Amino acid sequence: MVSGRDKVPPVLGFTRGIRSVGPLLTAGIQMAVAAGVVGFIGYKLDHLWNTTPWLMVAGIFSGTAAGMYFFIKTVNEVSRNEKGNKRDT
């Protein structure tokens, strides 16, 4: 028989879920912002040096690549932490 104190209250389960997903949401936002910011810098440099649209395209690709790198890095860290937490319980 399961006693009342062995059960995890639904609020705590929800809080744990949000905490585990938080870094992934942040990484997704970072990826989008990196592509946008570096693309915008490329756009401004295109107009300054009259190279439209090549620097903007290069900026978007390099920003997306950097964002993907940090996204994958974050996913690996979260995965490693969850595996460690499962072994502890």
Backbone atoms as SQL, in Angstrom:
CREATE TABLE atoms (id INTEGER PRIMARY KEY, chain TEXT, resi INTEGER, resn TEXT, atom TEXT, x REAL, y REAL, z REAL);
INSERT INTO atoms VALUES
  (1, 'A', 1, 'MET', 'N', 0.840, -1.178, 0.000),
  (2, 'A', 1, 'MET', 'CA', 0.000, 0.000, 0.000),
  (3, 'A', 1, 'MET', 'C', 0.889, 1.246, 0.000),
  (4, 'A', 2, 'VAL', 'N', 0.491, 2.243, -0.729),
  (5, 'A', 2, 'VAL', 'CA', 1.261, 3.477, -0.843),
  (6, 'A', 2, 'VAL', 'C', 0.744, 4.468, 0.190),
  (7, 'A', 3, 'SER', 'N', 1.662, 4.976, 0.996),
  (8, 'A', 3, 'SER', 'CA', 1.244, 5.957, 1.997),
  (9, 'A', 3, 'SER', 'C', 1.175, 7.335, 1.362),
  (10, 'A', 4, 'GLY', 'N', 0.543, 8.256, 2.037),
  (11, 'A', 4, 'GLY', 'CA', 0.367, 9.607, 1.518),
  (12, 'A', 4, 'GLY', 'C', 1.669, 10.355, 1.332),
  (13, 'A', 5, 'ARG', 'N', 2.656, 10.062, 2.160),
  (14, 'A', 5, 'ARG', 'CA', 3.903, 10.807, 2.045),
  (15, 'A', 5, 'ARG', 'C', 4.813, 10.286, 0.922),
  (16, 'A', 6, 'ASP', 'N', 4.513, 9.102, 0.378),
  (17, 'A', 6, 'ASP', 'CA', 5.295, 8.559, -0.733),
  (18, 'A', 6, 'ASP', 'C', 4.903, 9.170, -2.072),
  (19, 'A', 7, 'LYS', 'N', 3.727, 9.748, -2.126),
  (20, 'A', 7, 'LYS', 'CA', 3.255, 10.360, -3.369),
  (21, 'A', 7, 'LYS', 'C', 3.864, 11.762, -3.522),
  (22, 'A', 8, 'VAL', 'N', 4.153, 12.124, -4.769),
  (23, 'A', 8, 'VAL', 'CA', 4.640, 13.474, -5.059),
  (24, 'A', 8, 'VAL', 'C', 3.432, 14.335, -5.384),
  (25, 'A', 9, 'PRO', 'N', 3.237, 15.433, -4.661),
  (26, 'A', 9, 'PRO', 'CA', 2.106, 16.305, -4.970),
  (27, 'A', 9, 'PRO', 'C', 2.193, 16.806, -6.417),
  (28, 'A', 10, 'PRO', 'N', 1.045, 16.971, -7.091),
  (29, 'A', 10, 'PRO', 'CA', 1.061, 17.394, -8.491),
  (30, 'A', 10, 'PRO', 'C', 1.800, 18.714, -8.715),
  (31, 'A', 11, 'VAL', 'N', 1.738, 19.624, -7.776),
  (32, 'A', 11, 'VAL', 'CA', 2.407, 20.916, -7.933),
  (33, 'A', 11, 'VAL', 'C', 3.918, 20.733, -7.997),
  (34, 'A', 12, 'LEU', 'N', 4.461, 19.861, -7.150),
  (35, 'A', 12, 'LEU', 'CA', 5.897, 19.621, -7.166),
  (36, 'A', 12, 'LEU', 'C', 6.331, 18.939, -8.457),
  (37, 'A', 13, 'GLY', 'N', 5.516, 18.019, -8.966),
  (38, 'A', 13, 'GLY', 'CA', 5.823, 17.367, -10.237),
  (39, 'A', 13, 'GLY', 'C', 5.843, 18.370, -11.372),
  (40, 'A', 14, 'PHE', 'N', 4.883, 19.291, -11.371),
  (41, 'A', 14, 'PHE', 'CA', 4.835, 20.342, -12.390),
  (42, 'A', 14, 'PHE', 'C', 6.050, 21.253, -12.290),
  (43, 'A', 15, 'THR', 'N', 6.420, 21.618, -11.068),
  (44, 'A', 15, 'THR', 'CA', 7.581, 22.481, -10.858),
  (45, 'A', 15, 'THR', 'C', 8.855, 21.808, -11.343),
  (46, 'A', 16, 'ARG', 'N', 9.007, 20.533, -11.057),
  (47, 'A', 16, 'ARG', 'CA', 10.184, 19.798, -11.541),
  (48, 'A', 16, 'ARG', 'C', 10.219, 19.771, -13.061),
  (49, 'A', 17, 'GLY', 'N', 9.068, 19.585, -13.675),
  (50, 'A', 17, 'GLY', 'CA', 8.988, 19.563, -15.136),
  (51, 'A', 17, 'GLY', 'C', 9.397, 20.890, -15.750),
  (52, 'A', 18, 'ILE', 'N', 8.907, 21.973, -15.184),
  (53, 'A', 18, 'ILE', 'CA', 9.257, 23.304, -15.694),
  (54, 'A', 18, 'ILE', 'C', 10.745, 23.565, -15.502),
  (55, 'A', 19, 'ARG', 'N', 11.285, 23.178, -14.367),
  (56, 'A', 19, 'ARG', 'CA', 12.717, 23.392, -14.124),
  (57, 'A', 19, 'ARG', 'C', 13.583, 22.592, -15.095),
  (58, 'A', 20, 'SER', 'N', 13.130, 21.407, -15.459),
  (59, 'A', 20, 'SER', 'CA', 13.932, 20.595, -16.380),
  (60, 'A', 20, 'SER', 'C', 13.822, 21.100, -17.813),
  (61, 'A', 21, 'VAL', 'N', 12.717, 21.737, -18.167),
  (62, 'A', 21, 'VAL', 'CA', 12.524, 22.239, -19.530),
  (63, 'A', 21, 'VAL', 'C', 13.070, 23.655, -19.688),
  (64, 'A', 22, 'GLY', 'N', 13.233, 24.386, -18.617),
  (65, 'A', 22, 'GLY', 'CA', 13.679, 25.775, -18.669),
  (66, 'A', 22, 'GLY', 'C', 14.956, 25.999, -19.462),
  (67, 'A', 23, 'PRO', 'N', 16.014, 25.231, -19.208),
  (68, 'A', 23, 'PRO', 'CA', 17.241, 25.441, -19.984),
  (69, 'A', 23, 'PRO', 'C', 17.054, 25.199, -21.480),
  (70, 'A', 24, 'LEU', 'N', 16.173, 24.279, -21.839),
  (71, 'A', 24, 'LEU', 'CA', 15.928, 24.017, -23.265),
  (72, 'A', 24, 'LEU', 'C', 15.196, 25.179, -23.919),
  (73, 'A', 25, 'LEU', 'N', 14.245, 25.766, -23.207),
  (74, 'A', 25, 'LEU', 'CA', 13.554, 26.939, -23.737),
  (75, 'A', 25, 'LEU', 'C', 14.523, 28.104, -23.914),
  (76, 'A', 26, 'THR', 'N', 15.389, 28.281, -22.944),
  (77, 'A', 26, 'THR', 'CA', 16.385, 29.349, -23.026),
  (78, 'A', 26, 'THR', 'C', 17.314, 29.123, -24.211),
  (79, 'A', 27, 'ALA', 'N', 17.720, 27.885, -24.432),
  (80, 'A', 27, 'ALA', 'CA', 18.619, 27.581, -25.548),
  (81, 'A', 27, 'ALA', 'C', 17.938, 27.855, -26.881),
  (82, 'A', 28, 'GLY', 'N', 16.665, 27.560, -27.002),
  (83, 'A', 28, 'GLY', 'CA', 15.930, 27.851, -28.231),
  (84, 'A', 28, 'GLY', 'C', 15.844, 29.334, -28.502),
  (85, 'A', 29, 'ILE', 'N', 15.602, 30.101, -27.458),
  (86, 'A', 29, 'ILE', 'CA', 15.544, 31.554, -27.605),
  (87, 'A', 29, 'ILE', 'C', 16.916, 32.098, -27.979),
  (88, 'A', 30, 'GLN', 'N', 17.969, 31.569, -27.368),
  (89, 'A', 30, 'GLN', 'CA', 19.328, 31.999, -27.704),
  (90, 'A', 30, 'GLN', 'C', 19.643, 31.732, -29.165),
  (91, 'A', 31, 'MET', 'N', 19.197, 30.595, -29.672),
  (92, 'A', 31, 'MET', 'CA', 19.468, 30.253, -31.060),
  (93, 'A', 31, 'MET', 'C', 18.791, 31.262, -31.993),
  (94, 'A', 32, 'ALA', 'N', 17.554, 31.598, -31.727),
  (95, 'A', 32, 'ALA', 'CA', 16.830, 32.553, -32.564),
  (96, 'A', 32, 'ALA', 'C', 17.440, 33.949, -32.480),
  (97, 'A', 33, 'VAL', 'N', 17.809, 34.357, -31.284),
  (98, 'A', 33, 'VAL', 'CA', 18.394, 35.692, -31.108),
  (99, 'A', 33, 'VAL', 'C', 19.758, 35.774, -31.783),
  (100, 'A', 34, 'ALA', 'N', 20.553, 34.716, -31.682),
  (101, 'A', 34, 'ALA', 'CA', 21.872, 34.720, -32.324),
  (102, 'A', 34, 'ALA', 'C', 21.734, 34.887, -33.827),
  (103, 'A', 35, 'ALA', 'N', 20.827, 34.140, -34.442),
  (104, 'A', 35, 'ALA', 'CA', 20.627, 34.249, -35.889),
  (105, 'A', 35, 'ALA', 'C', 20.129, 35.648, -36.253),
  (106, 'A', 36, 'GLY', 'N', 19.215, 36.185, -35.467),
  (107, 'A', 36, 'GLY', 'CA', 18.668, 37.510, -35.757),
  (108, 'A', 36, 'GLY', 'C', 19.680, 38.630, -35.592),
  (109, 'A', 37, 'VAL', 'N', 20.434, 38.588, -34.498),
  (110, 'A', 37, 'VAL', 'CA', 21.395, 39.665, -34.229),
  (111, 'A', 37, 'VAL', 'C', 22.528, 39.659, -35.249),
  (112, 'A', 38, 'VAL', 'N', 23.097, 38.480, -35.510),
  (113, 'A', 38, 'VAL', 'CA', 24.206, 38.417, -36.456),
  (114, 'A', 38, 'VAL', 'C', 23.701, 38.704, -37.870),
  (115, 'A', 39, 'GLY', 'N', 22.489, 38.283, -38.199),
  (116, 'A', 39, 'GLY', 'CA', 21.894, 38.628, -39.490),
  (117, 'A', 39, 'GLY', 'C', 21.682, 40.124, -39.634),
  (118, 'A', 40, 'PHE', 'N', 21.235, 40.784, -38.568),
  (119, 'A', 40, 'PHE', 'CA', 21.037, 42.234, -38.600),
  (120, 'A', 40, 'PHE', 'C', 22.370, 42.964, -38.772),
  (121, 'A', 41, 'ILE', 'N', 23.404, 42.489, -38.087),
  (122, 'A', 41, 'ILE', 'CA', 24.736, 43.098, -38.249),
  (123, 'A', 41, 'ILE', 'C', 25.193, 42.940, -39.698),
  (124, 'A', 42, 'GLY', 'N', 24.971, 41.769, -40.271),
  (125, 'A', 42, 'GLY', 'CA', 25.307, 41.548, -41.676),
  (126, 'A', 42, 'GLY', 'C', 24.515, 42.459, -42.594),
  (127, 'A', 43, 'TYR', 'N', 23.254, 42.685, -42.281),
  (128, 'A', 43, 'TYR', 'CA', 22.401, 43.578, -43.066),
  (129, 'A', 43, 'TYR', 'C', 22.955, 45.000, -43.057),
  (130, 'A', 44, 'LYS', 'N', 23.326, 45.467, -41.869),
  (131, 'A', 44, 'LYS', 'CA', 23.873, 46.830, -41.769),
  (132, 'A', 44, 'LYS', 'C', 25.209, 46.943, -42.503),
  (133, 'A', 45, 'LEU', 'N', 26.061, 45.919, -42.374),
  (134, 'A', 45, 'LEU', 'CA', 27.344, 45.952, -43.081),
  (135, 'A', 45, 'LEU', 'C', 27.143, 45.867, -44.596),
  (136, 'A', 46, 'ASP', 'N', 26.121, 45.150, -45.049),
  (137, 'A', 46, 'ASP', 'CA', 25.798, 45.104, -46.470),
  (138, 'A', 46, 'ASP', 'C', 25.500, 46.495, -47.009),
  (139, 'A', 47, 'HIS', 'N', 24.711, 47.255, -46.279),
  (140, 'A', 47, 'HIS', 'CA', 24.379, 48.599, -46.730),
  (141, 'A', 47, 'HIS', 'C', 25.571, 49.544, -46.627),
  (142, 'A', 48, 'LEU', 'N', 26.425, 49.303, -45.664),
  (143, 'A', 48, 'LEU', 'CA', 27.608, 50.142, -45.512),
  (144, 'A', 48, 'LEU', 'C', 28.607, 49.893, -46.641),
  (145, 'A', 49, 'TRP', 'N', 28.819, 48.625, -46.984),
  (146, 'A', 49, 'TRP', 'CA', 29.831, 48.268, -47.981),
  (147, 'A', 49, 'TRP', 'C', 29.235, 47.913, -49.343),
  (148, 'A', 50, 'ASN', 'N', 27.909, 48.043, -49.478),
  (149, 'A', 50, 'ASN', 'CA', 27.211, 47.789, -50.741),
  (150, 'A', 50, 'ASN', 'C', 27.465, 46.363, -51.257),
  (151, 'A', 51, 'THR', 'N', 27.284, 45.387, -50.400),
  (152, 'A', 51, 'THR', 'CA', 27.479, 43.979, -50.770),
  (153, 'A', 51, 'THR', 'C', 26.188, 43.178, -50.635),
  (154, 'A', 52, 'THR', 'N', 25.061, 43.842, -50.724),
  (155, 'A', 52, 'THR', 'CA', 23.755, 43.215, -50.505),
  (156, 'A', 52, 'THR', 'C', 23.598, 41.960, -51.345),
  (157, 'A', 53, 'PRO', 'N', 23.091, 40.893, -50.839),
  (158, 'A', 53, 'PRO', 'CA', 22.679, 40.446, -49.512),
  (159, 'A', 53, 'PRO', 'C', 23.674, 39.490, -48.863),
  (160, 'A', 54, 'TRP', 'N', 24.906, 39.456, -49.329),
  (161, 'A', 54, 'TRP', 'CA', 25.821, 38.386, -48.956),
  (162, 'A', 54, 'TRP', 'C', 26.217, 38.379, -47.482),
  (163, 'A', 55, 'LEU', 'N', 26.484, 39.510, -46.910),
  (164, 'A', 55, 'LEU', 'CA', 26.881, 39.518, -45.495),
  (165, 'A', 55, 'LEU', 'C', 25.700, 39.178, -44.584),
  (166, 'A', 56, 'MET', 'N', 24.501, 39.596, -44.984),
  (167, 'A', 56, 'MET', 'CA', 23.328, 39.237, -44.192),
  (168, 'A', 56, 'MET', 'C', 23.120, 37.718, -44.218),
  (169, 'A', 57, 'VAL', 'N', 23.232, 37.110, -45.401),
  (170, 'A', 57, 'VAL', 'CA', 23.069, 35.663, -45.519),
  (171, 'A', 57, 'VAL', 'C', 24.149, 34.944, -44.713),
  (172, 'A', 58, 'ALA', 'N', 25.387, 35.411, -44.836),
  (173, 'A', 58, 'ALA', 'CA', 26.488, 34.808, -44.073),
  (174, 'A', 58, 'ALA', 'C', 26.250, 34.976, -42.573),
  (175, 'A', 59, 'GLY', 'N', 25.736, 36.127, -42.173),
  (176, 'A', 59, 'GLY', 'CA', 25.447, 36.362, -40.763),
  (177, 'A', 59, 'GLY', 'C', 24.354, 35.452, -40.241),
  (178, 'A', 60, 'ILE', 'N', 23.311, 35.258, -41.022),
  (179, 'A', 60, 'ILE', 'CA', 22.227, 34.373, -40.592),
  (180, 'A', 60, 'ILE', 'C', 22.737, 32.943, -40.449),
  (181, 'A', 61, 'PHE', 'N', 23.529, 32.478, -41.433),
  (182, 'A', 61, 'PHE', 'CA', 24.054, 31.115, -41.348),
  (183, 'A', 61, 'PHE', 'C', 25.019, 30.947, -40.176),
  (184, 'A', 62, 'SER', 'N', 25.905, 31.911, -39.982),
  (185, 'A', 62, 'SER', 'CA', 26.853, 31.774, -38.868),
  (186, 'A', 62, 'SER', 'C', 26.153, 31.912, -37.518),
  (187, 'A', 63, 'GLY', 'N', 25.163, 32.784, -37.420),
  (188, 'A', 63, 'GLY', 'CA', 24.392, 32.908, -36.186),
  (189, 'A', 63, 'GLY', 'C', 23.598, 31.647, -35.880),
  (190, 'A', 64, 'THR', 'N', 23.026, 31.045, -36.919),
  (191, 'A', 64, 'THR', 'CA', 22.289, 29.798, -36.735),
  (192, 'A', 64, 'THR', 'C', 23.232, 28.669, -36.316),
  (193, 'A', 65, 'ALA', 'N', 24.408, 28.623, -36.926),
  (194, 'A', 65, 'ALA', 'CA', 25.386, 27.586, -36.561),
  (195, 'A', 65, 'ALA', 'C', 25.826, 27.746, -35.104),
  (196, 'A', 66, 'ALA', 'N', 26.099, 28.969, -34.691),
  (197, 'A', 66, 'ALA', 'CA', 26.492, 29.205, -33.295),
  (198, 'A', 66, 'ALA', 'C', 25.342, 28.861, -32.348),
  (199, 'A', 67, 'GLY', 'N', 24.125, 29.241, -32.711),
  (200, 'A', 67, 'GLY', 'CA', 22.963, 28.915, -31.889),
  (201, 'A', 67, 'GLY', 'C', 22.743, 27.419, -31.777),
  (202, 'A', 68, 'MET', 'N', 22.922, 26.694, -32.881),
  (203, 'A', 68, 'MET', 'CA', 22.773, 25.238, -32.846),
  (204, 'A', 68, 'MET', 'C', 23.839, 24.599, -31.966),
  (205, 'A', 69, 'TYR', 'N', 25.058, 25.117, -32.034),
  (206, 'A', 69, 'TYR', 'CA', 26.133, 24.589, -31.191),
  (207, 'A', 69, 'TYR', 'C', 25.762, 24.706, -29.717),
  (208, 'A', 70, 'PHE', 'N', 25.314, 25.891, -29.304),
  (209, 'A', 70, 'PHE', 'CA', 24.965, 26.087, -27.899),
  (210, 'A', 70, 'PHE', 'C', 23.698, 25.320, -27.522),
  (211, 'A', 71, 'PHE', 'N', 22.764, 25.163, -28.466),
  (212, 'A', 71, 'PHE', 'CA', 21.563, 24.385, -28.196),
  (213, 'A', 71, 'PHE', 'C', 21.923, 22.925, -27.934),
  (214, 'A', 72, 'ILE', 'N', 22.748, 22.343, -28.795),
  (215, 'A', 72, 'ILE', 'CA', 23.160, 20.946, -28.624),
  (216, 'A', 72, 'ILE', 'C', 23.955, 20.774, -27.333),
  (217, 'A', 73, 'LYS', 'N', 24.801, 21.748, -27.021),
  (218, 'A', 73, 'LYS', 'CA', 25.574, 21.703, -25.782),
  (219, 'A', 73, 'LYS', 'C', 24.637, 21.706, -24.567),
  (220, 'A', 74, 'THR', 'N', 23.627, 22.540, -24.592),
  (221, 'A', 74, 'THR', 'CA', 22.669, 22.617, -23.488),
  (222, 'A', 74, 'THR', 'C', 21.863, 21.328, -23.369),
  (223, 'A', 75, 'VAL', 'N', 21.428, 20.772, -24.491),
  (224, 'A', 75, 'VAL', 'CA', 20.662, 19.526, -24.468),
  (225, 'A', 75, 'VAL', 'C', 21.503, 18.404, -23.871),
  (226, 'A', 76, 'ASN', 'N', 22.772, 18.334, -24.244),
  (227, 'A', 76, 'ASN', 'CA', 23.652, 17.307, -23.683),
  (228, 'A', 76, 'ASN', 'C', 23.830, 17.476, -22.177),
  (229, 'A', 77, 'GLU', 'N', 23.966, 18.718, -21.710),
  (230, 'A', 77, 'GLU', 'CA', 24.106, 18.972, -20.270),
  (231, 'A', 77, 'GLU', 'C', 22.839, 18.582, -19.518),
  (232, 'A', 78, 'VAL', 'N', 21.676, 18.940, -20.066),
  (233, 'A', 78, 'VAL', 'CA', 20.410, 18.599, -19.411),
  (234, 'A', 78, 'VAL', 'C', 20.240, 17.088, -19.379),
  (235, 'A', 79, 'SER', 'N', 20.570, 16.423, -20.464),
  (236, 'A', 79, 'SER', 'CA', 20.467, 14.966, -20.517),
  (237, 'A', 79, 'SER', 'C', 21.389, 14.313, -19.489),
  (238, 'A', 80, 'ARG', 'N', 22.605, 14.823, -19.395),
  (239, 'A', 80, 'ARG', 'CA', 23.560, 14.285, -18.425),
  (240, 'A', 80, 'ARG', 'C', 23.058, 14.498, -17.003),
  (241, 'A', 81, 'ASN', 'N', 22.491, 15.658, -16.718),
  (242, 'A', 81, 'ASN', 'CA', 21.971, 15.940, -15.377),
  (243, 'A', 81, 'ASN', 'C', 20.784, 15.039, -15.040),
  (244, 'A', 82, 'GLU', 'N', 19.894, 14.801, -16.009),
  (245, 'A', 82, 'GLU', 'CA', 18.750, 13.940, -15.743),
  (246, 'A', 82, 'GLU', 'C', 19.181, 12.504, -15.499),
  (247, 'A', 83, 'LYS', 'N', 20.184, 12.032, -16.236),
  (248, 'A', 83, 'LYS', 'CA', 20.679, 10.680, -15.995),
  (249, 'A', 83, 'LYS', 'C', 21.284, 10.573, -14.613),
  (250, 'A', 84, 'GLY', 'N', 21.992, 11.612, -14.177),
  (251, 'A', 84, 'GLY', 'CA', 22.566, 11.626, -12.834),
  (252, 'A', 84, 'GLY', 'C', 21.499, 11.658, -11.769),
  (253, 'A', 85, 'ASN', 'N', 20.418, 12.392, -12.004),
  (254, 'A', 85, 'ASN', 'CA', 19.327, 12.459, -11.029),
  (255, 'A', 85, 'ASN', 'C', 18.596, 11.135, -10.936),
  (256, 'A', 86, 'LYS', 'N', 18.454, 10.399, -12.033),
  (257, 'A', 86, 'LYS', 'CA', 17.774, 9.104, -11.984),
  (258, 'A', 86, 'LYS', 'C', 18.591, 8.078, -11.220),
  (259, 'A', 87, 'ARG', 'N', 19.919, 8.156, -11.318),
  (260, 'A', 87, 'ARG', 'CA', 20.762, 7.230, -10.575),
  (261, 'A', 87, 'ARG', 'C', 20.717, 7.506, -9.074),
  (262, 'A', 88, 'ASP', 'N', 20.519, 8.771, -8.698),
  (263, 'A', 88, 'ASP', 'CA', 20.484, 9.128, -7.283),
  (264, 'A', 88, 'ASP', 'C', 19.215, 8.646, -6.592),
  (265, 'A', 89, 'THR', 'N', 18.127, 8.515, -7.334),
  (266, 'A', 89, 'THR', 'CA', 16.848, 8.144, -6.698),
  (267, 'A', 89, 'THR', 'C', 16.665, 6.666, -6.617);
